[in-house]
C-alpha cells in the first residue's frame, strides 16, 4: 500500500488516507444500527468494499440525503 506524505497545517499526514464519500442506499435494516451496518443494498456494499480498499475506516463517510455526512461507526 502506498504511503503519501502530505503537509497540512505543519503536520505530516503519512498515516492517513484520502477522505472517501460513498452514497447511502434505499434498503435499510429495520432496527437501529451503526451506519456501516444499516444499508443493505448491493451497490452500497460494493462502494463500501472499494472505500475500505482505498482508505482506513475513519476516513470514510456515507452521504445521506436525510442526515448529511455520517461516520461509519
Secondary structure, 3 states (H helix, E strand, C coil): CCCCCCEECCEECCCCCCCEEEECCCCECCCCCCHHHHECCHHHHHHHHHHHHHCCHHHEEEEECCCEEEECC
